[in-house]
């Protein structure tokens, strides 16, 4: 019986991986037009979605060969396309990561059909990448396979997993600079030691969200948003011709895609953060055409339902960091009854010292724009109770 259940479980994971791969393939086909038009932004947008969905497919089924091949192909295309290839450091970063992924596929114990349906494409891509590495590295002339294996050992684990998506997105969107062998955040970009997840949104969507946050928070923003505000004048000028009524649903749809992925991974902290972003956008919509009282009420009901469900998932999982952030969000919107319940549950699970340590860690290492402000609100509430 256990053996039968195990087989069904494998089939189920393979089916889920297949859905992610099909989604990646859809974006791969969509990338053809911007590639021909040399539209870097549109191409990058599509390739990020290819990479993200391939990573999700591999997370479900680590032997899904076609996802490795497509992931490597997307990284290589990004590295050799205009105008990225003109930036040798960005280009080589992407080529070496493509090499790491394709060699990981090449060394799978059983990479032929049915593990990989398009084996010929994988082998052809492996040969192409090997030729590029041979041409670009003097060391490759001695032992090309040893060099490409070193790329696999250094980079494959992070690139294949979703943890690597933020850094790849930063490279593709040119939001960082190369220093030595590593890709490092550009100085003065943000005061945090990690990239905000919101920056992985499509470029126009990220710019819109940054504008909305600044409009709603103004000079009373948290310190890290005040630093961002200096560059927002240029962003706003670039958005003057954008019709917000068209852009808003697209931004929300982009965020909802990330919410779906966070939900499937049971990452309640990300779910809560994306919901906070939608809440901010909803507040911005109040002054926009097409958003009357009835439509706003419907938006807020939907948002409240998802928020309460996410908080309850975090409570059942005893996800203390998310619960602490939820205390801050609840206190900010005046729902202190919920904050009080959450605080009681947190205190039953961890010591005051551990709670303070966790809040400090979130404040110093936020993964989303508003987390620092939320944890400060949580600290205020906890000190009063």
N, C-alpha and C positions, 0 to 999 in steps of 0.2 A: 504493500500500500504506500509506504514511504517513497519507494522507487517511482511509482506512478505519479505521486504528488510532485516529486522532484522534476520529472519530465515535463509535467504541465507548467510548473513554475518557469522552467527554462524556455518553453514555448511562449509563455506570456511575456517574459522579458525580451525575447527576440521580436515579438510582435510590436511591443512598445518601441524598441530600438528602430524597427522598420518605419514606424510612423515619423520618428524624428529624422531619419535619413531621407524619407520622401519630402519632408519639409525643407531640408537642406538642399535637396536636388531642385526644388522649385525655385529657391533663391539663386541657385547656381545658373539656371537657365535665364533668370531675370537679369543676371549680371552681364549677359552678352551685349545688350544694347548700350549701356554706359561704357563698356569696354571699347566698342567701336567708335562711340562719340567722344572718347577720352574725357569722360565726365568722372573725375576722381571721387567726388563726394558720393554720387549715386553708386559707383562701383564699390566703394568701401562699405557703404551701407549694406549692400547685398552680400558682400563677402563676410562681413561680421556675422550675419544671420546664418550663412552657410557653416561657418566655423562653430558658432554656438550650438546649432542643431546636430552637427557631427559629434561634438563633445558629449552632448546629451545621449546620443545613440550609443556611443562607446561606454558611457557610464552605465547604461542599461545592459549592454552585452559587449564585454571586452574583446570578443572574437568576431565582431561585426566588421569584416574585412573591408567592405565597400566604403564604410564611413572613414576608415583610415586613409584610403586612397583619395576620397573627395576632400578630406581635410588638408592633406598634403598638397593637392592640386590647387585649392583655394589660397593657401599660403604662398605657393610658388607664383601663381598668377599675380597676387598682390605685389610680390617682390620684384617682378620683371615688367610690370605695367607702367605706363606713363601716368603721372610724372614721378612716381615713387622711385623708379629705377635710377633717376637722376641723383637721388640722395643715396650714395653708396652705402652708408651705414645702416639706414633704414632697410634698404633693399637686401643687404647681406644678412641682417637680423632675420628677415622673413624667409630667405632661402635656406639658411641653416636650420630653422625650425621645420621647414618643409622636409628637409633631409632627415631630421630626427624622426618625424612621423612616418615617412615612407619606409625607413629602415626598420622601424618598429613593426610595421605591417609585414615587411619582407622576412622578418625573423619569427613571425607567428608560427607555431608548431604545424598547423594545417591551414595554410592560407589559400589553397585552391578552392574550386567550387565544391560545396555550396557556401563555404565561409565567405568567399569573394566571388560574386557572380561575374564581375568584369575583371578577371585576372589579367588579361592581355593589357588593359589600360593601366593597371597597377605596375606591371613589369616595364611597360613603356615609360611610365612616369619615373620609375626608379632609375632607369637608364638615363633619362634626360637630366634628372637632378644630379646624378653621379657625374655626368659630363660637365655640368655647371660648376660643381664643387671642384672638379679637376682643373678647370680653367681659372678658377678664382683663388685657389689656395696652392702655394708652392709645396706645402707639406704633403698635399695629396699625391704628388708625383711619386713619393716614396711608397706609400701604402694607402690608397684611396679608401679601401674598406675599413681600415683602422680609424681613419679620420671621420668617416660618416658614422661609424659606431660610437665615436667619442661625442658626436652631436646627440646621438640617441641617449647616451648615458647622462649627458648634461641637461638636456632640454625636454625630452619626450614626456616625462611624467607630468610636468607643469602644463605643457602645451596641450596634451590630450585631455587633461581634466579641466573642469570649468573654472578652476582657480586661475588658470592662465588667460582667461578671456579678457580680463581688465587690462592686462599688460599688452596683449596683442592689439586690442582696440586702441590703446594709447599710441602704439606705433603706427597703426593704420591711419589714425586721425591726426597724426603728427602733434600729439599733445605732450611730448616728452623729448628728451635728447639722449643720445648715446654717450656713455662715459666708460671707456675701457671696453670690456666685453659685455657689460650689463646695460640694460635699458633703464634709465633712471628718470624720476619725475623732474620736470623742468623747474628750476629754482623760482620761488615766489609765485608758483602756480596756486598752491593752497598750503596752509600751514600744517596740514596733517601729513602723516607718513604713509598714506595710502590714497588711492584714487576713489573719489565718490562714485558710487554705482550709477548715479544719475548721469555721469559723464559718458557712460556707455550707451546712452540713448542716441538715436540718430542725431547728427549735428544740429539740424534746424530745431529739433525737439528739445535738445539740451539748452540751446540758446533761448528758446521760448520759456522754458521752465525757469532758467536763471533770471530772465526779465520779470516773470510773474512774482518770484520770491522777493526780488528787490523792490518791486512796486508795492507789495503788501507789507514788507517789514521795514523798508526805508532805513533811516539812520539808526534805528534801535535794533538793527540786526545783530546776531551773535558776532563776535570778533572775526571769525573766518569769512562771514558773508560781507562784512565791511571791506575786507581786503579784495573780495571779488567785485565789489561795487565799482571800483575804479575803472575796471574794464568794461563795465556794462553800458556806458554811454555809446561806445562804438557798436555794441551788440544791438542796442535799441534802434540806432540809426539804420542798421542793416535790416531790422524787422519792421521799419515804418511802412513798407509796402505790403506786408503780409496781412492777409485777412484773418484775424484771430478766430472768427467763426468757422473758418475752414480748417485752421490748424489745430484748434483745441481737440476735436474728436480724434485726430490722428495721433496727437501726443498721448491722449488717454489710452488709445488702442495699443500704442507702443509700450506704455507702462503695464497695461493689462497682460501683454505677452510675458513680461518679466514676472508679473504676479503669478501667472499660471505655472511658470517654471519653478518659482519659489515654493508654491503650494505643493507641487509634485515632489519636491525635495524635502518638504516639511521644514523649510527654513522660515520660521515665523518672524524672525527679526527683519528679514528682507520684506516679507509680506506686509508687516506693520509699517515699514518705511515707505514702501510704494503707496500704501493707502494714505499715508500722511501727505505725500505729494499730490495725490488726487484730491484730497481735502483742500489743499492750498489752491489748486486749479479751480475747484468748485467755488471757492470764495471769490476768485478773480472773475468767474463767469457772471456774478451777480450784476455787474455793470455792463454786460455785453448784450447786443441785440440777439434775439432768439432764445434768451434764457429768462422766461417769465417766472412768476411765483410758482405756478404749477410744475413747470419743468425742474425748477430748483428743488422743490419739495421731493420730487421723484428721485433726483440725483442724490439728495441727502439721505433718503431712506435706504437706497441701495448701498451707499457708502457706510452708513451706520450698521447695516446688516453684516457686511463683510468685516468691518472693524470688530464687532462683538464676537463674530465667529473666529477670527484670527486670534484675538485675546484668549478665548476659551481653549483653542488648540494649544497655545503657549502654556496655559495653566495646567492642562492635562499632561503635557510633556515636561512640566516643571522646568521650562526654559526661563531661567532666572533673569538673564540679560534682557530678553524681550519683555518680561513682566515689569522690570524696572523702567524701561522706556515707555511702556504702556501707562505706568503711573504718571510719568511726565506729560504724555499726550492727554491723558484724562484730566489731569489737574489744569492743563492749559485751556481746555474747552469747558471747564467748570463742572465736570462730572466727578466730583470728589468722592461720591459714594463708591464708584468703581475703583478709584485709586486706593481707598481705604481697604476694600476687600483684597485687592492685589497685594498691598503692603503687608497685611496680616498673613497671607499665604507665603510671601517671600520670607518673612521673619520666621515662619515655622520651618523653613527649609535650610536657611543659612544664617550664620552669625552676623552681628552688626559689622564686625570687622571685614568679613568676606563681602558683605553688601557694599561697603564703602570702597573696597578694592575694585569690585566689579564696576562701580559707577565711574571711578577714576579711569579705569582702563577704557571704558566706552567713550568717555570725554576726550581721552588722548588719542584714541584710535577709532573715530567714527567711520562708518562705511557709507553713510548717507548724510546729505547736507544738514538736515535739521536735528541729527541725533545729539549733538553737543548741547543745543538749546533744550531739547527734551529731557536730557539727563540732569541739566541744571534745575529744571522745573521739578523733576523727581526729588532732587536733593532738598529743595526748598520745602516740599510737601513732607518728606521724611523727617526733616528737622523740626517741623511743627507738630509731628505726631509721634 
